[in-house]
Amino acid sequence: MNLNYWENYYKANHEPFPPSSFSQFILRYINEDESIIDLGCGNGRDSLFFKKFLYVVGMDQCSDQIFRLKKHEDHRCKFIVDDFVNIKTPLPRMDHAYSRFTLHAITEAAENHVLNWVFENRFKYFFIEARSDKEEITGVVSDHYRRFININKILLKLLNIGFDIEYAEVAKGFSKYQTVYQKNYIDDPTLIRIVAKLGDSKKVD
């Protein structure tokens, strides 16, 4: 991930945005007072929403932003500095893993590692939302690393690892938002949503 880019981004956008529609969508799969790890929690928008219902660990490698989020910690919510691709911090046993807008910010090799890590740690559900290769801006040069994901390819990976697929869809309308750079422009990207459930163990290299 482009650490310097994201450190600067969250320096200018450090107050949590309202929770994403995806964070609200996944509640139908979760029992109250279960636990969830937010892989790449950013400014904490979804982690802080989750703590109303769940025990949550928000993880991000942007240390300055995690320091800002520490004021929100309590017995239901902790924030830690770590790279979710190569986690070093000992973690408590948790029920679910959540990745929103993070898999498209890492390489495919790193993605493979994350998928296997989630499965090996026996999370009940793995919730994924990411940019799709059906997006119109796939050929546009970005100011940070961005990889567009093919839903069939990632679903095959998940199945080969041993996940069952509870839900999968590619669509617009999942995350309409006003961009921080163009205040009069509403973006409506084409996104992948996946709910993967623990299944039989395999591995993808």
C-alpha positions in Angstrom: 0.0 0.0 0.0 1.1 3.6 -0.5 1.7 4.4 3.1 2.8 8.0 2.6 -0.3 8.7 0.5 -2.6 7.3 3.1 -0.9 9.0 6.0 -1.4 12.3 4.2 -4.9 11.5 3.2 -6.0 10.7 6.8 -4.1 13.8 8.1 -6.6 15.8 6.0 -9.5 13.5 6.6 -9.0 12.1 10.1 -12.5 12.6 11.5 -14.5 9.4 10.8 -17.0 9.7 7.9 -20.5 8.3 8.4 -20.5 4.4 8.3 -20.5 2.8 4.9 -23.6 1.1 3.6 -21.5 -2.2 3.5 -21.0 -2.0 7.3 -24.7 -1.8 7.7 -25.4 -4.5 5.1 -23.3 -7.2 6.9 -25.1 -6.9 10.2 -27.7 -9.4 8.9 -25.0 -12.1 9.0 -23.8 -11.3 12.6 -25.1 -11.9 16.0 -25.0 -9.1 18.5 -21.9 -9.1 20.8 -19.8 -11.2 18.4 -16.5 -9.8 17.4 -15.0 -8.5 14.1 -11.6 -7.4 12.9 -11.6 -4.4 10.5 -8.6 -4.9 8.2 -7.4 -1.5 7.1 -9.8 0.5 9.2 -8.7 4.0 7.9 -10.3 6.8 9.9 -12.4 4.3 11.8 -15.7 5.0 10.2 -16.9 1.4 10.2 -15.1 0.2 13.3 -16.8 2.9 15.4 -20.2 1.8 13.9 -19.5 -1.8 14.6 -18.8 -1.2 18.3 -22.4 -0.3 18.9 -23.2 -4.0 18.3 -20.0 -5.9 18.3 -16.6 -6.2 19.9 -14.2 -4.8 17.3 -10.5 -4.5 16.5 -9.6 -1.8 14.0 -6.2 -2.3 12.3 -4.3 0.0 10.0 -0.7 0.7 9.2 -1.2 4.5 9.3 0.2 5.0 12.8 -0.8 8.7 13.1 -4.4 7.9 12.4 -4.5 5.0 14.8 -3.1 7.4 17.5 -6.0 9.7 16.7 -8.5 6.9 17.1 -7.2 5.8 20.5 -9.6 8.3 22.1 -12.5 6.1 20.9 -11.2 3.0 22.6 -13.2 1.2 25.3 -13.9 -2.3 26.4 -15.7 -3.0 23.0 -13.2 -1.4 20.6 -9.4 -1.4 20.2 -7.3 0.1 17.5 -3.9 -1.3 16.6 -1.1 -0.3 14.2 -0.2 -3.2 11.9 -0.1 -4.1 8.2 -3.0 -6.5 7.6 -1.0 -8.2 4.9 1.7 -9.2 7.4 0.2 -9.1 10.9 2.7 -9.1 13.7 0.4 -8.2 16.6 -1.0 -11.1 18.7 -4.8 -11.0 18.3 -7.6 -12.3 20.4 -9.8 -15.0 18.9 -12.4 -13.2 16.8 -15.6 -14.3 15.0 -15.4 -12.3 11.7 -13.1 -10.5 9.3 -14.0 -7.4 7.4 -12.2 -5.8 4.4 -13.8 -2.8 2.8 -11.8 -0.9 0.1 -8.6 -2.6 1.1 -8.0 -5.6 -1.2 -7.9 -3.4 -4.3 -5.1 -1.4 -2.5 -2.7 -4.3 -2.4 -1.0 -6.6 -4.9 -2.6 -9.9 -6.0 0.1 -11.8 -4.2 -0.7 -9.9 -1.0 -4.4 -10.6 -1.6 -3.7 -14.3 -1.8 -1.9 -14.1 1.5 -4.8 -12.3 3.2 -7.4 -14.7 1.9 -5.4 -17.7 3.3 -4.7 -15.9 6.6 -8.4 -15.3 7.1 -9.3 -18.9 6.4 -6.5 -20.3 8.5 -7.7 -18.2 11.5 -11.1 -19.8 11.2 -13.2 -16.7 11.0 -16.9 -17.5 10.6 -17.5 -14.9 7.9 -15.2 -12.9 5.7 -16.9 -9.7 4.4 -15.3 -8.1 1.3 -16.1 -4.9 -0.6 -13.7 -3.8 -3.3 -13.4 -2.1 -6.7 -14.4 -4.2 -9.7 -12.7 -4.5 -13.1 -16.1 -3.5 -14.5 -15.5 0.0 -13.3 -15.2 2.7 -16.0 -12.0 4.2 -14.5 -9.9 1.1 -14.7 -7.6 2.7 -17.2 -7.3 6.0 -15.5 -4.0 6.9 -13.9 -4.4 7.3 -10.1 -2.3 9.1 -7.5 -2.1 6.0 -5.4 -2.0 2.2 -6.0 -5.3 0.8 -7.1 -6.0 -2.7 -8.5 -9.4 -3.6 -10.0 -10.6 -7.1 -9.1 -12.4 -9.6 -11.2 -15.2 -11.2 -9.2 -15.1 -14.6 -10.9 -11.3 -14.8 -10.2 -11.6 -14.0 -6.5 -14.6 -16.2 -6.0 -12.7 -19.1 -7.5 -9.8 -18.4 -5.1 -12.1 -18.3 -2.1 -13.7 -21.6 -3.2 -10.4 -23.3 -3.8 -9.2 -22.2 -0.3 -12.2 -23.7 1.2 -14.7 -20.9 1.7 -18.4 -21.3 0.9 -19.9 -18.2 -0.8 -23.0 -16.9 1.0 -23.4 -13.9 -1.3 -21.7 -12.3 -4.2 -22.6 -9.3 -6.4 -21.1 -6.7 -8.7 -23.1 -3.5 -9.0 -23.2 0.3 -8.8 -25.2 2.0 -6.1 -23.3 0.2 -3.2 -21.3 3.3 -2.3 -22.3 6.6 -3.7 -20.2 9.3 -2.1 -19.1 12.9 -2.5 -15.4 12.9 -3.3 -13.1 14.8 -1.0 -11.4 16.4 -4.0 -14.4 17.4 -6.1 -17.1 18.6 -3.7 -19.8 18.9 -6.4 -19.2 15.4 -7.8 -20.9 12.2 -6.5 -18.9 9.1 -7.3 -20.8 5.8 -7.8 -18.1 3.1 -8.4 -18.8 -0.4 -9.6 -18.1 -2.6 -6.6 -17.8 -6.2 -5.7 -19.5 -7.4 -2.5 -18.8 -10.9 -1.2 -19.8 -12.7 2.0 -17.6 -15.8 2.3 -18.3 -18.4 5.0 -16.0 -20.9 6.6 -15.8 -24.2 4.8 -13.3 -27.0 4.2 -9.6 -26.3 4.3 -7.4 -25.8 1.2 -4.8 -23.3 0.1 -4.0 -20.9 -2.7 -0.4 -19.8 -3.5 
